[in-house]
Amino acid sequence: MPGMVAATDASGRPQLARVWAQTVDADGALVVFVARSAPGAFFEAIAARGRVAVNLIELPSYRARTFKGACRVVDSVRDDPEVVASLDALGRVLESVGMHPGAPAAMLAYFEDPTSMAVLRIDVDAIFDQTPGPRAGERL
């Protein structure tokens, strides 16, 4: 699922990174992968505040959920098979809504090391419906 993760820095300004892959670990935590070469301010905001909001969109229905919780950077991976498979799946999903199937690779090509990902672990404590409509913003 395409998505973004947001953290606020010490002054309250949002810092964003694109989510390239996601999974749930054995303990039920949300695990997201962001480009390791994302702006340093994003990683500094996680270190400063320790909380994030992750918005994931289910295409082509455009159903969206925001997951909020405590976050920490737990690892970094390079050429991880799970991430590669997720990027391939993301390409197929984006193609289903009219984008080029190679869109994820094209977007990642702008990063210094496009196959190196930071692994973020989020202990989710709140989930919100972000799908446009009468329930938008409702806590689930």
Secondary structure, 3 states (H helix, E strand, C coil): CCEEEEEECCCCCEEEEEEEEEEECCCCCEEEEEECCCCHHHHHHHHHHCEEEEEEEECCCCEEEEEEEEEEEEEEEECCHHHHHHHHHHHHHHHHCCCCCCHHHHHHCCCCCCCEEEEEEEEEEEEEECCCCCCCCCEC
